[in-house]
Amino acid sequence: MEISAPKIDGKVCVTESGESTNNYGQYADVTDLSAANKYAVAVCGGKGGTGGNNSSDMEVFKQFIAQTLKDGNQNWPTSKDDGGSNRSNVKSKPNDNANAVAKDLTKLTTEEKTIVAGLLAKTIEGGEVVEIRAVSSTSVMVNSSGYAESHHMM
């Protein structure tokens, strides 16, 4: 599933490089940074490993949805890690993906936020309502029926 406005894709969930330009995080179903040359991330905007020459290409929202969210079947609102690392910076944290997406949404225009909310509503299924507060003036509600509602708050 791709965003209908391509400019948004490069603004949401852009992976970061470890310590060089060839270590961008690459989206996967589980974060595996158990060694410096690993780069699989399951968290929005994740950072790659610190060693090796793994990936010179950053990934964005569409890869996050396809490779990590698996079209809504996993890693929401919390990512999964492989459990094989003692490094605290690679462990999953409660609601880490929901928080990272919300952080990126704060940088979008109101129109772009509405487009992303619609995409999330189609992607994330389940029995709970997810609220993303993307700026103090906008709140996006996504419920299990796939309905997204944007409220402008004063």
Summary of the structure (lengths in Angstrom):
residues: 154
radius of gyration: 15.4
end to end distance: 33.1
largest distance: 49.2
contacts: 494
relative contact order: 0.17
helix: 28%
strand: 19%
